[in-house]
Amino acid sequence: VDFGYNIAVSGVAIRGQDGTDNFVTEFYVSYSEDLQKWTNYREPSDQAIKLFEGNLNSSHVRKRYFMGGIIARAIRLHPTAWNDSIGIRWEVLGC
């Protein structure tokens, strides 16, 4: 998602695909301030890429927050595990 300019982002909300068993169970996030250099989100006290727990089903919304927030012009969500097939609806929090 490209916002067109830098904004403060506090997290993401994800949900699976309606009427199916398709949903993401784990993911990570990358972001950019200039669309050239992308940074994988890490918790401030950790060097490892943060893997977020995703959904347990396709119908409930799950919110995941970035510790301290981030500043980004664009953000990407990268599924790493899922149920059946990748099915995801998501929104950015804190715009």
Phi and psi restraints in degrees (range 20) as a CNS / XPLOR table:
assign (resid 1 and name C) (resid 2 and name N)
       (resid 2 and name CA) (resid 2 and name C) 1.0 -106.1 20.0 2
assign (resid 2 and name N) (resid 2 and name CA)
       (resid 2 and name C) (resid 3 and name N) 1.0 120.0 20.0 2
assign (resid 2 and name C) (resid 3 and name N)
       (resid 3 and name CA) (resid 3 and name C) 1.0 -84.6 20.0 2
assign (resid 3 and name N) (resid 3 and name CA)
       (resid 3 and name C) (resid 4 and name N) 1.0 -15.2 20.0 2
assign (resid 3 and name C) (resid 4 and name N)
       (resid 4 and name CA) (resid 4 and name C) 1.0 92.3 20.0 2
assign (resid 4 and name N) (resid 4 and name CA)
       (resid 4 and name C) (resid 5 and name N) 1.0 -18.3 20.0 2
assign (resid 4 and name C) (resid 5 and name N)
       (resid 5 and name CA) (resid 5 and name C) 1.0 -161.3 20.0 2
assign (resid 5 and name N) (resid 5 and name CA)
       (resid 5 and name C) (resid 6 and name N) 1.0 164.0 20.0 2
assign (resid 5 and name C) (resid 6 and name N)
       (resid 6 and name CA) (resid 6 and name C) 1.0 -71.2 20.0 2
assign (resid 6 and name N) (resid 6 and name CA)
       (resid 6 and name C) (resid 7 and name N) 1.0 136.2 20.0 2
assign (resid 6 and name C) (resid 7 and name N)
       (resid 7 and name CA) (resid 7 and name C) 1.0 -136.0 20.0 2
assign (resid 7 and name N) (resid 7 and name CA)
       (resid 7 and name C) (resid 8 and name N) 1.0 163.6 20.0 2
assign (resid 7 and name C) (resid 8 and name N)
       (resid 8 and name CA) (resid 8 and name C) 1.0 -85.1 20.0 2
assign (resid 8 and name N) (resid 8 and name CA)
       (resid 8 and name C) (resid 9 and name N) 1.0 128.7 20.0 2
assign (resid 8 and name C) (resid 9 and name N)
       (resid 9 and name CA) (resid 9 and name C) 1.0 -121.4 20.0 2
assign (resid 9 and name N) (resid 9 and name CA)
       (resid 9 and name C) (resid 10 and name N) 1.0 128.3 20.0 2
assign (resid 9 and name C) (resid 10 and name N)
       (resid 10 and name CA) (resid 10 and name C) 1.0 -102.1 20.0 2
assign (resid 10 and name N) (resid 10 and name CA)
       (resid 10 and name C) (resid 11 and name N) 1.0 -15.1 20.0 2
assign (resid 10 and name C) (resid 11 and name N)
       (resid 11 and name CA) (resid 11 and name C) 1.0 168.3 20.0 2
assign (resid 11 and name N) (resid 11 and name CA)
       (resid 11 and name C) (resid 12 and name N) 1.0 -167.1 20.0 2
assign (resid 11 and name C) (resid 12 and name N)
       (resid 12 and name CA) (resid 12 and name C) 1.0 -136.0 20.0 2
assign (resid 12 and name N) (resid 12 and name CA)
       (resid 12 and name C) (resid 13 and name N) 1.0 153.8 20.0 2
assign (resid 12 and name C) (resid 13 and name N)
       (resid 13 and name CA) (resid 13 and name C) 1.0 -118.5 20.0 2
assign (resid 13 and name N) (resid 13 and name CA)
       (resid 13 and name C) (resid 14 and name N) 1.0 130.5 20.0 2
assign (resid 13 and name C) (resid 14 and name N)
       (resid 14 and name CA) (resid 14 and name C) 1.0 -124.8 20.0 2
assign (resid 14 and name N) (resid 14 and name CA)
       (resid 14 and name C) (resid 15 and name N) 1.0 156.1 20.0 2
assign (resid 14 and name C) (resid 15 and name N)
       (resid 15 and name CA) (resid 15 and name C) 1.0 -151.8 20.0 2
assign (resid 15 and name N) (resid 15 and name CA)
       (resid 15 and name C) (resid 16 and name N) 1.0 155.6 20.0 2
assign (resid 15 and name C) (resid 16 and name N)
       (resid 16 and name CA) (resid 16 and name C) 1.0 -81.4 20.0 2
assign (resid 16 and name N) (resid 16 and name CA)
       (resid 16 and name C) (resid 17 and name N) 1.0 -172.2 20.0 2
assign (resid 16 and name C) (resid 17 and name N)
       (resid 17 and name CA) (resid 17 and name C) 1.0 -86.0 20.0 2
assign (resid 17 and name N) (resid 17 and name CA)
       (resid 17 and name C) (resid 18 and name N) 1.0 125.0 20.0 2
assign (resid 17 and name C) (resid 18 and name N)
       (resid 18 and name CA) (resid 18 and name C) 1.0 -54.7 20.0 2
assign (resid 18 and name N) (resid 18 and name CA)
       (resid 18 and name C) (resid 19 and name N) 1.0 140.0 20.0 2
assign (resid 18 and name C) (resid 19 and name N)
       (resid 19 and name CA) (resid 19 and name C) 1.0 71.6 20.0 2
assign (resid 19 and name N) (resid 19 and name CA)
       (resid 19 and name C) (resid 20 and name N) 1.0 13.6 20.0 2
assign (resid 19 and name C) (resid 20 and name N)
       (resid 20 and name CA) (resid 20 and name C) 1.0 -136.6 20.0 2
assign (resid 20 and name N) (resid 20 and name CA)
       (resid 20 and name C) (resid 21 and name N) 1.0 178.5 20.0 2
assign (resid 20 and name C) (resid 21 and name N)
       (resid 21 and name CA) (resid 21 and name C) 1.0 -103.9 20.0 2
assign (resid 21 and name N) (resid 21 and name CA)
       (resid 21 and name C) (resid 22 and name N) 1.0 25.0 20.0 2
assign (resid 21 and name C) (resid 22 and name N)
       (resid 22 and name CA) (resid 22 and name C) 1.0 -92.3 20.0 2
assign (resid 22 and name N) (resid 22 and name CA)
       (resid 22 and name C) (resid 23 and name N) 1.0 119.0 20.0 2
assign (resid 22 and name C) (resid 23 and name N)
       (resid 23 and name CA) (resid 23 and name C) 1.0 -160.4 20.0 2
assign (resid 23 and name N) (resid 23 and name CA)
       (resid 23 and name C) (resid 24 and name N) 1.0 156.9 20.0 2
assign (resid 23 and name C) (resid 24 and name N)
       (resid 24 and name CA) (resid 24 and name C) 1.0 -90.6 20.0 2
assign (resid 24 and name N) (resid 24 and name CA)
       (resid 24 and name C) (resid 25 and name N) 1.0 129.5 20.0 2
assign (resid 24 and name C) (resid 25 and name N)
       (resid 25 and name CA) (resid 25 and name C) 1.0 -101.8 20.0 2
assign (resid 25 and name N) (resid 25 and name CA)
       (resid 25 and name C) (resid 26 and name N) 1.0 -15.5 20.0 2
assign (resid 25 and name C) (resid 26 and name N)
       (resid 26 and name CA) (resid 26 and name C) 1.0 -156.8 20.0 2
assign (resid 26 and name N) (resid 26 and name CA)
       (resid 26 and name C) (resid 27 and name N) 1.0 144.5 20.0 2
assign (resid 26 and name C) (resid 27 and name N)
       (resid 27 and name CA) (resid 27 and name C) 1.0 -159.1 20.0 2
assign (resid 27 and name N) (resid 27 and name CA)
       (resid 27 and name C) (resid 28 and name N) 1.0 165.2 20.0 2
assign (resid 27 and name C) (resid 28 and name N)
       (resid 28 and name CA) (resid 28 and name C) 1.0 -129.8 20.0 2
assign (resid 28 and name N) (resid 28 and name CA)
       (resid 28 and name C) (resid 29 and name N) 1.0 167.1 20.0 2
assign (resid 28 and name C) (resid 29 and name N)
       (resid 29 and name CA) (resid 29 and name C) 1.0 -124.9 20.0 2
assign (resid 29 and name N) (resid 29 and name CA)
       (resid 29 and name C) (resid 30 and name N) 1.0 139.9 20.0 2
assign (resid 29 and name C) (resid 30 and name N)
       (resid 30 and name CA) (resid 30 and name C) 1.0 -123.6 20.0 2
assign (resid 30 and name N) (resid 30 and name CA)
       (resid 30 and name C) (resid 31 and name N) 1.0 156.3 20.0 2
assign (resid 30 and name C) (resid 31 and name N)
       (resid 31 and name CA) (resid 31 and name C) 1.0 -147.7 20.0 2
assign (resid 31 and name N) (resid 31 and name CA)
       (resid 31 and name C) (resid 32 and name N) 1.0 161.2 20.0 2
assign (resid 31 and name C) (resid 32 and name N)
       (resid 32 and name CA) (resid 32 and name C) 1.0 -144.8 20.0 2
assign (resid 32 and name N) (resid 32 and name CA)
       (resid 32 and name C) (resid 33 and name N) 1.0 145.9 20.0 2
assign (resid 32 and name C) (resid 33 and name N)
       (resid 33 and name CA) (resid 33 and name C) 1.0 -97.1 20.0 2
assign (resid 33 and name N) (resid 33 and name CA)
       (resid 33 and name C) (resid 34 and name N) 1.0 -14.1 20.0 2
assign (resid 33 and name C) (resid 34 and name N)
       (resid 34 and name CA) (resid 34 and name C) 1.0 -136.1 20.0 2
assign (resid 34 and name N) (resid 34 and name CA)
       (resid 34 and name C) (resid 35 and name N) 1.0 3.9 20.0 2
assign (resid 34 and name C) (resid 35 and name N)
       (resid 35 and name CA) (resid 35 and name C) 1.0 67.7 20.0 2
assign (resid 35 and name N) (resid 35 and name CA)
       (resid 35 and name C) (resid 36 and name N) 1.0 5.2 20.0 2
assign (resid 35 and name C) (resid 36 and name N)
       (resid 36 and name CA) (resid 36 and name C) 1.0 -106.4 20.0 2
assign (resid 36 and name N) (resid 36 and name CA)
       (resid 36 and name C) (resid 37 and name N) 1.0 -52.2 20.0 2
assign (resid 36 and name C) (resid 37 and name N)
       (resid 37 and name CA) (resid 37 and name C) 1.0 -101.9 20.0 2
assign (resid 37 and name N) (resid 37 and name CA)
       (resid 37 and name C) (resid 38 and name N) 1.0 124.2 20.0 2
assign (resid 37 and name C) (resid 38 and name N)
       (resid 38 and name CA) (resid 38 and name C) 1.0 -109.3 20.0 2
assign (resid 38 and name N) (resid 38 and name CA)
       (resid 38 and name C) (resid 39 and name N) 1.0 139.0 20.0 2
assign (resid 38 and name C) (resid 39 and name N)
       (resid 39 and name CA) (resid 39 and name C) 1.0 -119.4 20.0 2
assign (resid 39 and name N) (resid 39 and name CA)
       (resid 39 and name C) (resid 40 and name N) 1.0 129.6 20.0 2
assign (resid 39 and name C) (resid 40 and name N)
       (resid 40 and name CA) (resid 40 and name C) 1.0 -78.2 20.0 2
assign (resid 40 and name N) (resid 40 and name CA)
       (resid 40 and name C) (resid 41 and name N) 1.0 133.6 20.0 2
assign (resid 40 and name C) (resid 41 and name N)
       (resid 41 and name CA) (resid 41 and name C) 1.0 -66.8 20.0 2
assign (resid 41 and name N) (resid 41 and name CA)
       (resid 41 and name C) (resid 42 and name N) 1.0 134.4 20.0 2
assign (resid 41 and name C) (resid 42 and name N)
       (resid 42 and name CA) (resid 42 and name C) 1.0 -131.8 20.0 2
assign (resid 42 and name N) (resid 42 and name CA)
       (resid 42 and name C) (resid 43 and name N) 1.0 148.1 20.0 2
assign (resid 42 and name C) (resid 43 and name N)
       (resid 43 and name CA) (resid 43 and name C) 1.0 -66.4 20.0 2
assign (resid 43 and name N) (resid 43 and name CA)
       (resid 43 and name C) (resid 44 and name N) 1.0 147.4 20.0 2
assign (resid 43 and name C) (resid 44 and name N)
       (resid 44 and name CA) (resid 44 and name C) 1.0 -54.8 20.0 2
assign (resid 44 and name N) (resid 44 and name CA)
       (resid 44 and name C) (resid 45 and name N) 1.0 -31.1 20.0 2
assign (resid 44 and name C) (resid 45 and name N)
       (resid 45 and name CA) (resid 45 and name C) 1.0 -96.5 20.0 2
assign (resid 45 and name N) (resid 45 and name CA)
       (resid 45 and name C) (resid 46 and name N) 1.0 8.6 20.0 2
assign (resid 45 and name C) (resid 46 and name N)
       (resid 46 and name CA) (resid 46 and name C) 1.0 -133.3 20.0 2
assign (resid 46 and name N) (resid 46 and name CA)
       (resid 46 and name C) (resid 47 and name N) 1.0 141.9 20.0 2
assign (resid 46 and name C) (resid 47 and name N)
       (resid 47 and name CA) (resid 47 and name C) 1.0 -89.1 20.0 2
assign (resid 47 and name N) (resid 47 and name CA)
       (resid 47 and name C) (resid 48 and name N) 1.0 -17.2 20.0 2
assign (resid 47 and name C) (resid 48 and name N)
       (resid 48 and name CA) (resid 48 and name C) 1.0 -78.9 20.0 2
assign (resid 48 and name N) (resid 48 and name CA)
       (resid 48 and name C) (resid 49 and name N) 1.0 148.2 20.0 2
assign (resid 48 and name C) (resid 49 and name N)
       (resid 49 and name CA) (resid 49 and name C) 1.0 -61.0 20.0 2
assign (resid 49 and name N) (resid 49 and name CA)
       (resid 49 and name C) (resid 50 and name N) 1.0 133.2 20.0 2
assign (resid 49 and name C) (resid 50 and name N)
       (resid 50 and name CA) (resid 50 and name C) 1.0 -75.7 20.0 2
assign (resid 50 and name N) (resid 50 and name CA)
       (resid 50 and name C) (resid 51 and name N) 1.0 119.7 20.0 2
assign (resid 50 and name C) (resid 51 and name N)
       (resid 51 and name CA) (resid 51 and name C) 1.0 -96.9 20.0 2
assign (resid 51 and name N) (resid 51 and name CA)
       (resid 51 and name C) (resid 52 and name N) 1.0 119.4 20.0 2
assign (resid 51 and name C) (resid 52 and name N)
       (resid 52 and name CA) (resid 52 and name C) 1.0 -91.4 20.0 2
assign (resid 52 and name N) (resid 52 and name CA)
       (resid 52 and name C) (resid 53 and name N) 1.0 141.0 20.0 2
assign (resid 52 and name C) (resid 53 and name N)
       (resid 53 and name CA) (resid 53 and name C) 1.0 -70.9 20.0 2
assign (resid 53 and name N) (resid 53 and name CA)
       (resid 53 and name C) (resid 54 and name N) 1.0 135.5 20.0 2
assign (resid 53 and name C) (resid 54 and name N)
       (resid 54 and name CA) (resid 54 and name C) 1.0 -98.1 20.0 2
assign (resid 54 and name N) (resid 54 and name CA)
       (resid 54 and name C) (resid 55 and name N) 1.0 -142.5 20.0 2
assign (resid 54 and name C) (resid 55 and name N)
       (resid 55 and name CA) (resid 55 and name C) 1.0 -84.2 20.0 2
assign (resid 55 and name N) (resid 55 and name CA)
       (resid 55 and name C) (resid 56 and name N) 1.0 159.3 20.0 2
assign (resid 55 and name C) (resid 56 and name N)
       (resid 56 and name CA) (resid 56 and name C) 1.0 -102.9 20.0 2
assign (resid 56 and name N) (resid 56 and name CA)
       (resid 56 and name C) (resid 57 and name N) 1.0 -13.9 20.0 2
assign (resid 56 and name C) (resid 57 and name N)
       (resid 57 and name CA) (resid 57 and name C) 1.0 -156.7 20.0 2
assign (resid 57 and name N) (resid 57 and name CA)
       (resid 57 and name C) (resid 58 and name N) 1.0 -179.7 20.0 2
assign (resid 57 and name C) (resid 58 and name N)
       (resid 58 and name CA) (resid 58 and name C) 1.0 -89.7 20.0 2
assign (resid 58 and name N) (resid 58 and name CA)
       (resid 58 and name C) (resid 59 and name N) 1.0 -8.2 20.0 2
assign (resid 58 and name C) (resid 59 and name N)
       (resid 59 and name CA) (resid 59 and name C) 1.0 -104.0 20.0 2
assign (resid 59 and name N) (resid 59 and name CA)
       (resid 59 and name C) (resid 60 and name N) 1.0 -21.6 20.0 2
assign (resid 59 and name C) (resid 60 and name N)
       (resid 60 and name CA) (resid 60 and name C) 1.0 -93.4 20.0 2
assign (resid 60 and name N) (resid 60 and name CA)
       (resid 60 and name C) (resid 61 and name N) 1.0 144.1 20.0 2
assign (resid 60 and name C) (resid 61 and name N)
       (resid 61 and name CA) (resid 61 and name C) 1.0 -84.9 20.0 2
assign (resid 61 and name N) (resid 61 and name CA)
       (resid 61 and name C) (resid 62 and name N) 1.0 134.5 20.0 2
assign (resid 61 and name C) (resid 62 and name N)
       (resid 62 and name CA) (resid 62 and name C) 1.0 -121.8 20.0 2
assign (resid 62 and name N) (resid 62 and name CA)
       (resid 62 and name C) (resid 63 and name N) 1.0 124.9 20.0 2
assign (resid 62 and name C) (resid 63 and name N)
       (resid 63 and name CA) (resid 63 and name C) 1.0 -100.3 20.0 2
assign (resid 63 and name N) (resid 63 and name CA)
       (resid 63 and name C) (resid 64 and name N) 1.0 136.2 20.0 2
assign (resid 63 and name C) (resid 64 and name N)
       (resid 64 and name CA) (resid 64 and name C) 1.0 -128.9 20.0 2
assign (resid 64 and name N) (resid 64 and name CA)
       (resid 64 and name C) (resid 65 and name N) 1.0 129.9 20.0 2
assign (resid 64 and name C) (resid 65 and name N)
       (resid 65 and name CA) (resid 65 and name C) 1.0 -109.6 20.0 2
assign (resid 65 and name N) (resid 65 and name CA)
       (resid 65 and name C) (resid 66 and name N) 1.0 149.9 20.0 2
assign (resid 65 and name C) (resid 66 and name N)
       (resid 66 and name CA) (resid 66 and name C) 1.0 -93.9 20.0 2
assign (resid 66 and name N) (resid 66 and name CA)
       (resid 66 and name C) (resid 67 and name N) 1.0 121.3 20.0 2
assign (resid 66 and name C) (resid 67 and name N)
       (resid 67 and name CA) (resid 67 and name C) 1.0 -60.5 20.0 2
assign (resid 67 and name N) (resid 67 and name CA)
       (resid 67 and name C) (resid 68 and name N) 1.0 117.1 20.0 2
assign (resid 67 and name C) (resid 68 and name N)
       (resid 68 and name CA) (resid 68 and name C) 1.0 82.4 20.0 2
assign (resid 68 and name N) (resid 68 and name CA)
       (resid 68 and name C) (resid 69 and name N) 1.0 -7.6 20.0 2
assign (resid 68 and name C) (resid 69 and name N)
       (resid 69 and name CA) (resid 69 and name C) 1.0 73.5 20.0 2
assign (resid 69 and name N) (resid 69 and name CA)
       (resid 69 and name C) (resid 70 and name N) 1.0 172.6 20.0 2
assign (resid 69 and name C) (resid 70 and name N)
       (resid 70 and name CA) (resid 70 and name C) 1.0 -137.6 20.0 2
assign (resid 70 and name N) (resid 70 and name CA)
       (resid 70 and name C) (resid 71 and name N) 1.0 160.8 20.0 2
assign (resid 70 and name C) (resid 71 and name N)
       (resid 71 and name CA) (resid 71 and name C) 1.0 -110.2 20.0 2
assign (resid 71 and name N) (resid 71 and name CA)
       (resid 71 and name C) (resid 72 and name N) 1.0 126.8 20.0 2
assign (resid 71 and name C) (resid 72 and name N)
       (resid 72 and name CA) (resid 72 and name C) 1.0 -151.4 20.0 2
assign (resid 72 and name N) (resid 72 and name CA)
       (resid 72 and name C) (resid 73 and name N) 1.0 147.6 20.0 2
assign (resid 72 and name C) (resid 73 and name N)
       (resid 73 and name CA) (resid 73 and name C) 1.0 -90.4 20.0 2
assign (resid 73 and name N) (resid 73 and name CA)
       (resid 73 and name C) (resid 74 and name N) 1.0 -32.0 20.0 2
assign (resid 73 and name C) (resid 74 and name N)
       (resid 74 and name CA) (resid 74 and name C) 1.0 -141.9 20.0 2
assign (resid 74 and name N) (resid 74 and name CA)
       (resid 74 and name C) (resid 75 and name N) 1.0 153.1 20.0 2
assign (resid 74 and name C) (resid 75 and name N)
       (resid 75 and name CA) (resid 75 and name C) 1.0 -140.5 20.0 2
assign (resid 75 and name N) (resid 75 and name CA)
       (resid 75 and name C) (resid 76 and name N) 1.0 142.6 20.0 2
assign (resid 75 and name C) (resid 76 and name N)
       (resid 76 and name CA) (resid 76 and name C) 1.0 -125.4 20.0 2
assign (resid 76 and name N) (resid 76 and name CA)
       (resid 76 and name C) (resid 77 and name N) 1.0 143.7 20.0 2
assign (resid 76 and name C) (resid 77 and name N)
       (resid 77 and name CA) (resid 77 and name C) 1.0 -112.7 20.0 2
assign (resid 77 and name N) (resid 77 and name CA)
       (resid 77 and name C) (resid 78 and name N) 1.0 127.1 20.0 2
assign (resid 77 and name C) (resid 78 and name N)
       (resid 78 and name CA) (resid 78 and name C) 1.0 -116.1 20.0 2
assign (resid 78 and name N) (resid 78 and name CA)
       (resid 78 and name C) (resid 79 and name N) 1.0 103.4 20.0 2
assign (resid 78 and name C) (resid 79 and name N)
       (resid 79 and name CA) (resid 79 and name C) 1.0 -65.5 20.0 2
assign (resid 79 and name N) (resid 79 and name CA)
       (resid 79 and name C) (resid 80 and name N) 1.0 136.2 20.0 2
assign (resid 79 and name C) (resid 80 and name N)
       (resid 80 and name CA) (resid 80 and name C) 1.0 -116.9 20.0 2
assign (resid 80 and name N) (resid 80 and name CA)
       (resid 80 and name C) (resid 81 and name N) 1.0 -17.2 20.0 2
assign (resid 80 and name C) (resid 81 and name N)
       (resid 81 and name CA) (resid 81 and name C) 1.0 -153.4 20.0 2
assign (resid 81 and name N) (resid 81 and name CA)
       (resid 81 and name C) (resid 82 and name N) 1.0 149.7 20.0 2
assign (resid 81 and name C) (resid 82 and name N)
       (resid 82 and name CA) (resid 82 and name C) 1.0 -157.3 20.0 2
assign (resid 82 and name N) (resid 82 and name CA)
       (resid 82 and name C) (resid 83 and name N) 1.0 167.0 20.0 2
assign (resid 82 and name C) (resid 83 and name N)
       (resid 83 and name CA) (resid 83 and name C) 1.0 -102.7 20.0 2
assign (resid 83 and name N) (resid 83 and name CA)
       (resid 83 and name C) (resid 84 and name N) 1.0 130.3 20.0 2
assign (resid 83 and name C) (resid 84 and name N)
       (resid 84 and name CA) (resid 84 and name C) 1.0 60.9 20.0 2
assign (resid 84 and name N) (resid 84 and name CA)
       (resid 84 and name C) (resid 85 and name N) 1.0 -90.3 20.0 2
assign (resid 84 and name C) (resid 85 and name N)
       (resid 85 and name CA) (resid 85 and name C) 1.0 -130.5 20.0 2
assign (resid 85 and name N) (resid 85 and name CA)
       (resid 85 and name C) (resid 86 and name N) 1.0 164.5 20.0 2
assign (resid 85 and name C) (resid 86 and name N)
       (resid 86 and name CA) (resid 86 and name C) 1.0 -69.4 20.0 2
assign (resid 86 and name N) (resid 86 and name CA)
       (resid 86 and name C) (resid 87 and name N) 1.0 120.0 20.0 2
assign (resid 86 and name C) (resid 87 and name N)
       (resid 87 and name CA) (resid 87 and name C) 1.0 -138.2 20.0 2
assign (resid 87 and name N) (resid 87 and name CA)
       (resid 87 and name C) (resid 88 and name N) 1.0 117.7 20.0 2
assign (resid 87 and name C) (resid 88 and name N)
       (resid 88 and name CA) (resid 88 and name C) 1.0 -149.9 20.0 2
assign (resid 88 and name N) (resid 88 and name CA)
       (resid 88 and name C) (resid 89 and name N) 1.0 138.7 20.0 2
assign (resid 88 and name C) (resid 89 and name N)
       (resid 89 and name CA) (resid 89 and name C) 1.0 -122.3 20.0 2
assign (resid 89 and name N) (resid 89 and name CA)
       (resid 89 and name C) (resid 90 and name N) 1.0 135.4 20.0 2
assign (resid 89 and name C) (resid 90 and name N)
       (resid 90 and name CA) (resid 90 and name C) 1.0 -147.0 20.0 2
assign (resid 90 and name N) (resid 90 and name CA)
       (resid 90 and name C) (resid 91 and name N) 1.0 155.9 20.0 2
assign (resid 90 and name C) (resid 91 and name N)
       (resid 91 and name CA) (resid 91 and name C) 1.0 -138.4 20.0 2
assign (resid 91 and name N) (resid 91 and name CA)
       (resid 91 and name C) (resid 92 and name N) 1.0 156.3 20.0 2
assign (resid 91 and name C) (resid 92 and name N)
       (resid 92 and name CA) (resid 92 and name C) 1.0 -93.7 20.0 2
assign (resid 92 and name N) (resid 92 and name CA)
       (resid 92 and name C) (resid 93 and name N) 1.0 137.0 20.0 2
assign (resid 92 and name C) (resid 93 and name N)
       (resid 93 and name CA) (resid 93 and name C) 1.0 -103.9 20.0 2
assign (resid 93 and name N) (resid 93 and name CA)
       (resid 93 and name C) (resid 94 and name N) 1.0 143.5 20.0 2
assign (resid 93 and name C) (resid 94 and name N)
       (resid 94 and name CA) (resid 94 and name C) 1.0 92.1 20.0 2
assign (resid 94 and name N) (resid 94 and name CA)
       (resid 94 and name C) (resid 95 and name N) 1.0 14.0 20.0 2
